[in-house]
Amino acid sequence: MFATFTDWEFADMDAMVSTGTAMWPKVQSAGALSFKATATGANTARTMIVWPDAATAQAAIDGLRAAAMDMTDTKATATTAGELMLDFS
């Protein structure tokens, strides 16, 4: 499995929840296995999407990030990705 992470800055944190909720069907249809978001500050959050493999993630992630930015006043401030090493969920 493969994970992508995006750090976001939002003008309105309520928009983060509504945008994430609206994005989940798009993320899921792109092949994601799970989608999580964590508040990291007063107006920042980090998302983690788990994918079956790097190829699936890389084919979808840029378009998904762009779609999220089109939905609300947000910007991606950092990104990273890698092979998932442990998952105790």
C-alpha positions as CSV (number, residue, x, y, z in Angstrom):
1,M,0.0,0.0,0.0
2,F,1.0,3.6,-0.6
3,A,0.1,6.8,1.3
4,T,-0.1,10.4,0.1
5,F,-0.1,13.4,2.5
6,T,-1.1,17.0,1.9
7,D,-0.8,19.9,4.3
8,W,-3.5,22.5,3.7
9,E,-4.2,26.0,4.8
10,F,-7.9,27.0,4.9
11,A,-9.5,30.4,5.2
12,D,-12.4,28.7,7.1
13,M,-11.9,25.4,8.9
14,D,-15.6,24.5,8.6
15,A,-14.9,24.5,4.9
16,M,-12.3,21.8,5.5
17,V,-14.8,19.4,6.8
18,S,-17.4,20.1,4.1
19,T,-14.7,19.9,1.4
20,G,-13.3,16.6,2.7
21,T,-16.8,15.2,2.9
22,A,-17.5,16.2,-0.7
23,M,-14.2,14.9,-1.9
24,W,-14.4,11.4,-0.4
25,P,-16.6,10.0,-3.2
26,K,-14.1,11.4,-5.8
27,V,-11.1,10.0,-3.8
28,Q,-12.8,6.6,-3.5
29,S,-13.7,6.4,-7.2
30,A,-10.0,7.2,-8.0
31,G,-9.1,4.0,-6.2
32,A,-8.3,5.1,-2.6
33,L,-8.7,2.7,0.3
34,S,-9.1,5.3,3.0
35,F,-9.0,9.1,3.6
36,K,-8.2,10.8,6.9
37,A,-7.8,14.5,7.9
38,T,-6.3,15.9,11.0
39,A,-6.4,19.5,12.2
40,T,-2.9,20.7,12.7
41,G,-3.6,24.3,13.7
42,A,-6.3,27.0,13.8
43,N,-6.5,27.1,10.0
44,T,-4.4,24.1,8.9
45,A,-5.0,20.4,8.3
46,R,-3.1,17.4,7.0
47,T,-4.8,14.7,4.9
48,M,-3.7,11.2,4.4
49,I,-5.0,9.0,1.6
50,V,-4.1,5.3,1.5
51,W,-3.9,3.7,-2.0
52,P,-3.4,0.2,-3.1
53,D,-0.2,1.2,-4.9
54,A,1.9,4.1,-6.0
55,A,0.7,4.0,-9.6
56,T,-2.9,4.5,-8.6
57,A,-2.0,7.3,-6.2
58,Q,0.2,9.1,-8.8
59,A,-2.5,8.8,-11.5
60,A,-5.0,10.6,-9.3
61,I,-3.5,12.8,-6.6
62,D,-2.8,16.0,-8.6
63,G,-6.3,16.1,-10.0
64,L,-7.8,15.5,-6.6
65,R,-5.8,18.2,-5.0
66,A,-6.8,20.6,-7.8
67,A,-10.5,19.6,-7.3
68,A,-10.3,20.4,-3.6
69,M,-8.7,23.8,-4.2
70,D,-11.5,24.6,-6.7
71,M,-14.1,23.8,-4.1
72,T,-13.0,26.2,-1.3
73,D,-10.5,28.9,-0.4
74,T,-7.6,26.6,0.4
75,K,-4.1,26.0,-0.7
76,A,-1.8,23.0,-0.4
77,T,1.3,24.1,1.5
78,A,3.3,20.8,1.5
79,T,3.0,17.3,0.0
80,T,4.8,14.0,0.5
81,A,4.1,10.3,-0.2
82,G,5.6,6.9,0.4
83,E,5.1,3.2,0.9
84,L,2.9,2.4,4.0
85,M,5.1,0.5,6.4
86,L,2.7,-0.2,9.3
87,D,-1.1,-0.1,9.7
88,F,-2.6,-1.2,13.0
89,S,-6.2,0.1,12.4
